[in-house]
Amino acid sequence: MYITLAILVISSIFFILGKIRSDLVALSSLLLLVLFGILSPEEALSGFSNPVVIMMIGLFVVGGAIFQTGLAKMISNKLLKLAGKSELKLFILVILATSFIGAFVSNTGTVALMLPIVVSMAMNANINSSRLLMPLAFASSLGGMMTLIGTPPNLIINEELIKNNFPSLSFFSFTPVGLIALAVGLLYLIPVSKYLLNKKDTNPEDKKNNKSLTDLIEEYQLSKDIHLVMIGKNAPFIGKTLLESNLSEKYEVNVTEILRKPNINTSIFQNPNRELAQANTILNEGDILFVQGDIRKIETMAWEKSLSIVEDKFSSQEELMNSQKHGIAEILVTSTSRLVNLPIKKSRFRDSYSLNILGIQRNETYILKNLKDQKIHSGDILLVQGSWKDIGRLNEQQRHLIVLGQPLRQASKVSITHKAPIAAIIMLLMIGSMMFDFIPIQPVTAVMVASLLMVFSGALPNVEAAYKTINWESVVLIAAMLPMALALEKTGTSELVSNMLVGNLGNYSPYILLASIYFTTSLLTMFISNTATAILVAPIAMSAATSMEVNPLPFLIAVSVGASMCFASPFSTPPNALVMSAGRYTFMDYVKVGLPLQILMGIVMILILPLLFPFGN
């Protein structure tokens, strides 16, 4: 027992610190349980064949197809357009649309889809987007309570019921709980967001339009960093590639563009010979390089490499950063992006997307120096430069990179493929087979059939595309943590904890026990993932309820709701972290807005759950 508890505590500490990936922590704890003989290899690997894990994989594929065909974007955009320019209608429809989509697909994917649309709609309606983005993240979690497949904790408690010979939950068993949670969240957020989240804009024009080029230049202070340098006839790298010149590495500068055959009498903005700098770009005599970096290092580079700094008074800063073909924009890095934790120089960002990274906004900090050595973090906003075509192409990477900058005026345009109706039919058939008991198909079978049909029908172009939609970190985390619950049961830990709860609290009232389970879950999920929390607390809640000889369902539902309704920290759920930079929120914004909602939700659920699922049944 003590070894199991020690492994659990150490794992929880690593989950909280977040220095090591959560799936690696879970796998390490699983291996320790095997090495100490607490679990057999068969028991340790049982999580990877668990129906919950298989369903999660299938749901990622189904959700990915809904996103990639443009179906989800079309639905959300149609709903949001109904709001017109009414602030209240827009707010309500954002919450409702996000909750609806979040009921069927992952909350992270829902926010990634909705974020650029909501920002664009807010700009058009002359509303500060900061009022909408945090509620958007919260709504994705509220929507997860609507259906059995809405969030992993729902699947986990259903599995706990089946394991203990209780009837399985139906597809819409959670819907009354979800509707109440949504009503509470909506009634709370409408007034609170108006007074606590309406951040002042530094530029009044931001309310009417998206950030202009001038806004971005001023915000990132690019005017101090971009300089023009002409290649002289004695430069040692004439005829070589930009990579071979070693300028970036030696002088810590970033060459962003090259102007061929420059003409001082022609505006840089209008010059057709301006091209984006690539690693394989050949450098010629007379070329003008657009160099980003410290002026002192640029002057040193010019002196040593036979370059001359060009007086750029004939051009404005807008012309330095913008052209007929090229521009700059902001993009948000999501937690699922392959770029996370990679230094820029190893990210191959320029090779993959044909875009230069000019700066990083991390919370309230702007990073412009030594960019190549900077690691990219989840939630970072990258200022990128490139052709408008390449910037627009990032919309295809919406689950990983979200365009926030200038192309947002096109964000509300729906890119819907001819496969979208097929994806819609498959999704509806999957939901229908899970809704009706007379259809003899198990939920896990329905999900797997739907995921395969998404590939066979062409809603996803191939199997590789299907694999890319799966968040393997989440899958491995769930599969590796499920046997931890088995270890807690085998060693008697769950029974011990449940007896302590029942002995100390059960004598007072089942409501007191329900409150303790709910708020314990709610507290834990602020530090470790909601999935891991549900896996650990669900067997304890089941054991405590059976010891009191009451219906375990309200206690397990409390675990699921408590694990999912975490609003008081930007790091408690991926959606919360995703909107932090885009909404310019601080940690205290989440505490001020999210903590009261989290407490209020707990009080409401403790009162409501026994009415929906009586203790005596």
ZAMARGU-4260 file (C-alpha; in steps of 0.2 Angstrom, whole numbers, plus 5000, padded with zeros to 4 digits):
<rodrens>
0) 5000/5000/5000 | 5014/5012/5005 | 5023/5009/4989 | 5008/5012/4979 | 5004/5028/4988
5) 5022/5034/4986 | 5022/5031/4967 | 5005/5040/4966 | 5011/5055/4976 | 5028/5056/4966
10) 5018/5055/4950 | 5006/5069/4955 | 5021/5080/4960 | 5028/5078/4942 | 5011/5081/4935
15) 5009/5097/4944 | 5027/5103/4940 | 5024/5100/4922 | 5043/5098/4918 | 5041/5081/4910
20) 5027/5076/4898 | 5012/5069/4907 | 5012/5053/4896 | 5030/5049/4901 | 5026/5052/4919
25) 5011/5040/4918 | 5021/5026/4909 | 5035/5028/4922 | 5023/5026/4936 | 5015/5011/4927
30) 5033/5003/4925 | 5036/5005/4944 | 5020/4996/4949 | 5026/4981/4938 | 5044/4982/4945
35) 5038/4982/4963 | 5026/4967/4959 | 5010/4977/4963 | 5003/4974/4945 | 5007/4959/4933
40) 5013/4964/4916 | 4995/4959/4909 | 4987/4970/4922 | 4998/4984/4918 | 4995/4983/4900
45) 4976/4981/4902 | 4973/5000/4900 | 4979/4999/4882 | 4964/4987/4877 | 4952/4996/4888
50) 4936/5002/4879 | 4938/5020/4885 | 4955/5021/4877 | 4949/5013/4860 | 4934/5025/4860
55) 4945/5040/4863 | 4956/5035/4848 | 4941/5034/4837 | 4933/5050/4843 | 4949/5059/4839
60) 4948/5053/4821 | 4929/5057/4820 | 4932/5074/4827 | 4947/5077/4815 | 4936/5073/4800
65) 4923/5085/4806 | 4936/5099/4807 | 4945/5095/4791 | 4930/5094/4780 | 4925/5111/4786
70) 4908/5105/4793 | 4911/5111/4811 | 4917/5128/4805 | 4902/5130/4794 | 4890/5126/4808
75) 4898/5138/4820 | 4900/5152/4807 | 4881/5150/4803 | 4876/5151/4821 | 4888/5166/4825
80) 4881/5176/4810 | 4864/5176/4817 | 4870/5187/4831 | 4873/5202/4819 | 4881/5216/4829
85) 4872/5214/4845 | 4884/5211/4859 | 4873/5201/4870 | 4867/5190/4856 | 4885/5187/4850
90) 4890/5182/4868 | 4876/5170/4870 | 4878/5162/4853 | 4897/5160/4855 | 4893/5150/4872
95) 4880/5140/4864 | 4889/5136/4848 | 4905/5131/4857 | 4895/5121/4869 | 4886/5112/4855
100) 4902/5107/4846 | 4911/5103/4862 | 4898/5090/4866 | 4904/5079/4852 | 4923/5083/4849
105) 4937/5087/4860 | 4937/5104/4870 | 4954/5108/4864 | 4949/5106/4845 | 4933/5116/4848
110) 4943/5131/4855 | 4956/5130/4841 | 4941/5130/4828 | 4931/5144/4836 | 4945/5156/4842
115) 4949/5164/4825 | 4931/5165/4821 | 4926/5173/4837 | 4940/5186/4836 | 4935/5190/4819
120) 4916/5192/4823 | 4921/5202/4839 | 4930/5214/4828 | 4916/5216/4815 | 4904/5219/4829
125) 4915/5232/4838 | 4917/5221/4853 | 4933/5218/4863 | 4938/5200/4860 | 4944/5198/4878
130) 4926/5198/4884 | 4923/5182/4873 | 4939/5172/4873 | 4939/5166/4891 | 4920/5162/4891
135) 4924/5153/4875 | 4936/5141/4884 | 4924/5139/4898 | 4910/5135/4886 | 4920/5121/4878
140) 4921/5112/4895 | 4903/5115/4899 | 4898/5107/4882 | 4908/5092/4887 | 4895/5088/4900
145) 4881/5086/4887 | 4885/5069/4881 | 4893/5053/4886 | 4908/5056/4873 | 4910/5074/4877
150) 4925/5073/4889 | 4936/5058/4895 | 4930/5059/4913 | 4912/5054/4907 | 4919/5039/4899
155) 4929/5034/4914 | 4915/5035/4926 | 4904/5025/4914 | 4918/5012/4914 | 4918/5012/4933
160) 4899/5008/4934 | 4901/4994/4921 | 4915/4986/4931 | 4905/4986/4947 | 4890/4978/4938
165) 4879/4994/4937 | 4870/4998/4921 | 4879/5008/4908 | 4875/5026/4905 | 4866/5031/4890
170) 4872/5044/4877 | 4862/5058/4884 | 4863/5053/4903 | 4873/5068/4906 | 4862/5080/4896
175) 4852/5087/4911 | 4868/5090/4921 | 4876/5098/4906 | 4861/5110/4903 | 4861/5115/4921
180) 4880/5118/4920 | 4878/5128/4904 | 4864/5139/4911 | 4874/5143/4927 | 4889/5147/4917
185) 4879/5158/4905 | 4870/5168/4918 | 4886/5170/4928 | 4897/5175/4913 | 4886/5187/4905
190) 4888/5201/4918 | 4905/5196/4925 | 4914/5195/4909 | 4907/5213/4905 | 4915/5221/4920
195) 4930/5210/4923 | 4936/5205/4905 | 4933/5221/4895 | 4951/5225/4894 | 4956/5242/4887
200) 4963/5242/4870 | 4979/5251/4867 | 4973/5256/4850 | 4955/5262/4848 | 4956/5256/4830
205) 4958/5238/4835 | 4939/5238/4839 | 4935/5243/4822 | 4947/5232/4812 | 4959/5219/4816
210) 4977/5224/4820 | 4984/5234/4806 | 5002/5233/4800 | 5006/5249/4810 | 4999/5241/4826
215) 5009/5226/4824 | 5025/5236/4821 | 5022/5247/4836 | 5017/5232/4847 | 5033/5222/4843
220) 5044/5238/4841 | 5050/5231/4824 | 5055/5248/4818 | 5070/5247/4830 | 5076/5230/4823
225) 5073/5230/4804 | 5088/5237/4794 | 5093/5237/4775 | 5110/5231/4770 | 5117/5230/4753
230) 5129/5217/4747 | 5145/5225/4740 | 5156/5218/4726 | 5169/5211/4738 | 5157/5202/4750
235) 5164/5184/4753 | 5148/5175/4751 | 5143/5181/4733 | 5136/5166/4724 | 5133/5156/4740
240) 5117/5152/4748 | 5110/5162/4763 | 5114/5146/4774 | 5132/5145/4768 | 5135/5164/4772
245) 5133/5160/4791 | 5127/5177/4794 | 5113/5172/4806 | 5123/5161/4816 | 5139/5172/4817
250) 5131/5189/4820 | 5114/5183/4828 | 5103/5192/4815 | 5089/5186/4805 | 5088/5189/4786
255) 5070/5190/4782 | 5069/5196/4764 | 5080/5200/4749 | 5077/5214/4736 | 5085/5210/4719
260) 5090/5224/4707 | 5085/5238/4719 | 5080/5254/4712 | 5081/5269/4725 | 5067/5278/4715
265) 5055/5264/4717 | 5045/5261/4732 | 5050/5246/4741 | 5032/5241/4743 | 5029/5241/4725
270) 5046/5233/4720 | 5041/5216/4711 | 5059/5209/4714 | 5056/5208/4733 | 5057/5190/4739
275) 5056/5180/4755 | 5073/5174/4761 | 5076/5155/4761 | 5090/5145/4767 | 5094/5140/4749
280) 5093/5158/4742 | 5108/5163/4732 | 5116/5180/4737 | 5121/5192/4723 | 5131/5208/4722
285) 5119/5223/4724 | 5106/5213/4733 | 5098/5222/4748 | 5095/5211/4763 | 5081/5215/4776
290) 5090/5211/4792 | 5082/5210/4809 | 5094/5212/4824 | 5104/5223/4835 | 5111/5238/4825
295) 5128/5236/4833 | 5130/5218/4827 | 5123/5223/4810 | 5136/5237/4809 | 5150/5224/4814
300) 5143/5212/4801 | 5144/5226/4788 | 5161/5231/4792 | 5168/5213/4791 | 5158/5207/4776
305) 5160/5221/4764 | 5142/5226/4766 | 5134/5244/4767 | 5120/5249/4778 | 5107/5258/4766
310) 5099/5274/4772 | 5081/5269/4772 | 5073/5286/4774 | 5065/5284/4757 | 5054/5270/4764
315) 5042/5269/4778 | 5042/5256/4791 | 5026/5249/4783 | 5035/5247/4767 | 5049/5238/4776
320) 5037/5225/4783 | 5024/5224/4769 | 5023/5222/4751 | 5011/5217/4737 | 5015/5199/4740
325) 5021/5198/4758 | 5015/5203/4775 | 5015/5199/4793 | 5003/5191/4805 | 5001/5183/4822
330) 4998/5164/4824 | 4994/5155/4841 | 5003/5139/4845 | 4992/5126/4852 | 4997/5112/4864
335) 4995/5099/4851 | 5008/5107/4839 | 5024/5098/4835 | 5033/5114/4838 | 5030/5114/4856
340) 5047/5113/4866 | 5057/5115/4850 | 5070/5129/4848 | 5066/5139/4833 | 5082/5134/4824
345) 5077/5115/4825 | 5059/5118/4822 | 5061/5119/4803 | 5047/5132/4803 | 5054/5141/4788
350) 5056/5125/4778 | 5039/5119/4783 | 5028/5134/4780 | 5039/5146/4770 | 5037/5159/4784
355) 5050/5169/4794 | 5047/5171/4813 | 5050/5189/4818 | 5045/5188/4836 | 5037/5179/4850
360) 5024/5186/4862 | 5023/5176/4878 | 5010/5182/4890 | 5015/5200/4893 | 5033/5198/4886
365) 5039/5201/4868 | 5055/5191/4863 | 5064/5198/4848 | 5082/5194/4852 | 5091/5178/4849
370) 5076/5170/4842 | 5084/5155/4834 | 5088/5148/4852 | 5071/5152/4859 | 5060/5137/4863
375) 5042/5138/4857 | 5029/5135/4871 | 5011/5131/4870 | 5001/5147/4870 | 5015/5157/4862
380) 5010/5170/4849 | 5022/5170/4834 | 5024/5185/4823 | 5027/5178/4806 | 5031/5186/4789
385) 5029/5178/4772 | 5017/5178/4757 | 4999/5181/4761 | 4996/5164/4752 | 5007/5155/4764
390) 5000/5164/4779 | 4982/5159/4773 | 4988/5141/4771 | 4990/5140/4790 | 4971/5138/4791
395) 4974/5120/4786 | 4984/5118/4802 | 4971/5125/4813 | 4972/5111/4827 | 4990/5116/4829
400) 4993/5134/4823 | 4979/5147/4823 | 4980/5163/4813 | 4976/5178/4824 | 4984/5192/4813
405) 4979/5202/4798 | 4971/5188/4788 | 4957/5187/4801 | 4946/5197/4790 | 4945/5180/4780
410) 4943/5169/4795 | 4925/5169/4794 | 4925/5162/4777 | 4921/5144/4777 | 4932/5132/4768
415) 4920/5117/4766 | 4924/5102/4755 | 4912/5091/4746 | 4915/5077/4759 | 4907/5088/4773
420) 4889/5080/4770 | 4897/5063/4771 | 4905/5067/4788 | 4889/5074/4794 | 4879/5058/4790
425) 4893/5047/4798 | 4893/5057/4814 | 4874/5057/4815 | 4873/5038/4812 | 4886/5036/4826
430) 4876/5046/4838 | 4860/5038/4833 | 4867/5020/4836 | 4873/5026/4854 | 4857/5035/4858
435) 4845/5021/4855 | 4845/5005/4865 | 4836/4994/4852 | 4851/4996/4840 | 4862/4981/4846
440) 4879/4990/4844 | 4891/4994/4858 | 4897/5012/4859 | 4915/5008/4857 | 4910/4998/4841
445) 4900/5013/4834 | 4914/5024/4837 | 4927/5013/4828 | 4915/5010/4814 | 4913/5029/4812
450) 4931/5032/4812 | 4935/5019/4799 | 4920/5026/4788 | 4928/5043/4789 | 4944/5036/4781
455) 4935/5025/4768 | 4923/5038/4763 | 4937/5051/4760 | 4932/5063/4773 | 4950/5060/4779
460) 4961/5059/4764 | 4971/5044/4770 | 4976/5033/4786 | 4991/5045/4789 | 4979/5060/4790
465) 4968/5050/4803 | 4983/5046/4814 | 4988/5064/4814 | 4971/5069/4822 | 4975/5058/4837
470) 4982/5066/4852 | 4993/5051/4857 | 4999/5060/4873 | 4981/5059/4880 | 4979/5042/4874
475) 4994/5035/4882 | 4991/5045/4898 | 4973/5037/4900 | 4980/5020/4895 | 4994/5021/4908
480) 4984/5028/4922 | 4969/5016/4921 | 4980/5002/4929 | 4984/5014/4944 | 4966/5013/4949
485) 4968/4994/4949 | 4983/4995/4960 | 4974/5006/4972 | 4960/4993/4973 | 4972/4978/4975
490) 4982/4986/4989 | 4967/4991/4998 | 4971/5010/4996 | 4954/5015/4988 | 4945/5005/5002
495) 4955/5014/5016 | 4952/5031/5009 | 4934/5028/5006 | 4932/5021/5024 | 4940/5036/5030
500) 4928/5047/5020 | 4913/5037/5026 | 4918/5036/5044 | 4922/5054/5045 | 4909/5062/5034
505) 4896/5049/5030 | 4888/5049/5047 | 4883/5067/5044 | 4874/5066/5028 | 4877/5059/5010
510) 4877/5077/5005 | 4892/5080/5015 | 4901/5066/5007 | 4896/5071/4990 | 4902/5089/4993
515) 4919/5082/4999 | 4921/5071/4984 | 4916/5085/4972 | 4928/5098/4979 | 4942/5086/4981
520) 4941/5082/4963 | 4939/5100/4959 | 4955/5104/4969 | 4965/5090/4961 | 4961/5094/4943
525) 4968/5112/4946 | 4985/5103/4947 | 4984/5087/4937 | 4974/5083/4921 | 4955/5080/4923
530) 4958/5063/4915 | 4970/5057/4928 | 4960/5065/4942 | 4944/5055/4937 | 4954/5039/4935
535) 4960/5041/4953 | 4945/5047/4962 | 4931/5037/4953 | 4935/5021/4962 | 4936/5030/4979
540) 4919/5038/4975 | 4912/5021/4970 | 4919/5012/4986 | 4912/5026/4997 | 4895/5025/4990
545) 4893/5006/4991 | 4900/5007/5009 | 4886/5019/5013 | 4874/5008/5003 | 4868/5023/4993
550) 4867/5025/4974 | 4884/5028/4967 | 4879/5037/4952 | 4877/5055/4960 | 4895/5053/4967
555) 4902/5047/4951 | 4894/5061/4941 | 4901/5073/4954 | 4918/5066/4950 | 4916/5069/4931
560) 4909/5087/4934 | 4922/5092/4946 | 4936/5085/4935 | 4929/5095/4920 | 4923/5111/4928
565) 4940/5119/4932 | 4941/5137/4928 | 4952/5145/4941 | 4969/5142/4932 | 4975/5145/4915
570) 4985/5129/4916 | 4971/5117/4922 | 4964/5113/4905 | 4972/5116/4887 | 4958/5127/4881
575) 4961/5139/4896 | 4979/5140/4891 | 4975/5142/4873 | 4966/5158/4875 | 4977/5166/4888
580) 4989/5175/4876 | 4976/5179/4863 | 4965/5187/4876 | 4979/5196/4885 | 4974/5188/4901
585) 4984/5187/4917 | 4984/5173/4930 | 4973/5184/4941 | 4960/5186/4928 | 4957/5167/4929
590) 4956/5168/4948 | 4944/5183/4948 | 4933/5176/4935 | 4935/5157/4936 | 4937/5153/4954
595) 4919/5160/4959 | 4912/5151/4944 | 4921/5135/4950 | 4914/5136/4968 | 4897/5141/4962
600) 4896/5126/4950 | 4901/5115/4965 | 4887/5122/4976 | 4874/5120/4962 | 4879/5102/4958
605) 4879/5097/4976 | 4861/5102/4977 | 4855/5096/4960 | 4864/5080/4958 | 4854/5071/4971
610) 4838/5077/4963 | 4843/5070/4946 | 4850/5054/4953 | 4843/5051/4970 | 4854/5043/4984
615) 4841/5029/4987 | 4840/5022/4970
</rodrens>
